[in-house]
């Protein structure tokens, strides 16, 4: 009997690639799933402690101990979901692992390279702060006993267990670095008025979290930008990937230093939440934990250039995990703007990308330099706005520069815009900043909102006025 506490995720029949992974510009075999322990071997059913349970003070981080702060009357981290008893959590884990291991298609997409089944247990502590734990189980009985131990510990300490789900794999929403010559100019900054906004505010005093493959914080164009780092992959924060470094450069590359490129909001401070391996693979639980850590460190804006992609309503499984939903709610309730890439599944795939498809993030589609939707950019009902995302020149982890394409490159332009708006209007709430961006766009496509461009293409001058 199936006792899953939320809907699960399934590979679509006939799919050419792994579904619970946003493939970049084209389908290609994904790299091996990351080893959270950072080694080639792993004991069965090992509880992975996700770091970042408390603030370090970076970016004016807030303390959550005993804190039930509210925004608009909603307790931070609150949920209406009923708590699971330890026996129910154990049953859910048993059924989940048994079903995955009995179905070759599910095993190929959920189980990791050594055959373990990753399970995420989502809970809240007595103060309402989200807690996300990952268990690696080598069988159904192993899953049940390990999850029961987690649930017992949570309830004994005054918390509530909200969900037991498969821990899906997540990928960066970008195409691989091209071999084309680097563009001599940054067309996105030529066509969009970011620099004219800077005299009123260049992002100074605003804290932006890059939840990604890690940021090369000693890159010549990013020196001094990163104020705190944390790692959930086991690789360490020094093993930064090109993708996260590229995203960081789009937002915060240092201007007027006689080298490299210019960021769209160069005054910001950056938080480096490394939730994907350097090659761009990770788990939903890592991303959710990275968002929560970023909020606790005082992030004003969180950039999520990543996603898990699947059909929105298949018979059994979707990508809408409770862990990620709780992280999105936590950010919203703590007055944090979240920006997410809409995905690179194109116009007719029928797939949705999470976390972009949740309600709170600003979901960003990509346009090319001619102003039209980039061919890879996902067309879907959750798209909010569009921004430059094709042939974007920025920093990479070898201390150089390269052009990359994807909705991953479009999202940081919106993140930069949110940072500029927050620096110019420091007394406005996150919802007001979100509304500024979404309601001041330049219409494209069909009149009004449409599923390719959302409300339209961002307009930095109007959004910050």
Secondary structure, 3 states (H helix, E strand, C coil): CCCCCCCECCCCCCCCCCCCCCCCCCCCCCCCCCCCCCCCCCCCCCEECCCCCCCCCHHHCCCCCCCCCEECCEECCCCCCCCCCHHHHHHHHHHHHHHHHHCHHHHHHHCCCCCCEEEEEEEECCCCCEEEEEEEECCHHHHHHHHHHHHHHHHHCCCEEEEEEECCEEEECCCCCCCCCCCCCCHHHHHCCCHHHCCCCCCCCCEEEEEECCCCCCCCCCCCCEEEEEECCCCCCCCCCHHHHHHHHHHHCCCCCCCCCCCCCCCCEEEEEECECCCCEEEHHHHHHHHHHHHHCCCCEEEECEEEEEECCCCCECCCCHHHHHHHHHHHHCCCEEEEECCCCCCCCCEEEECCCCCCCEEEEEECCCCCECCCCCCCCCCCEEEECCCEEEECCCCCEEEECCHHHHHHHHHHHHHHHHHHCCCCCHHHHHHHHHHCCECCCCCCCECCCECCECCHHHHHC
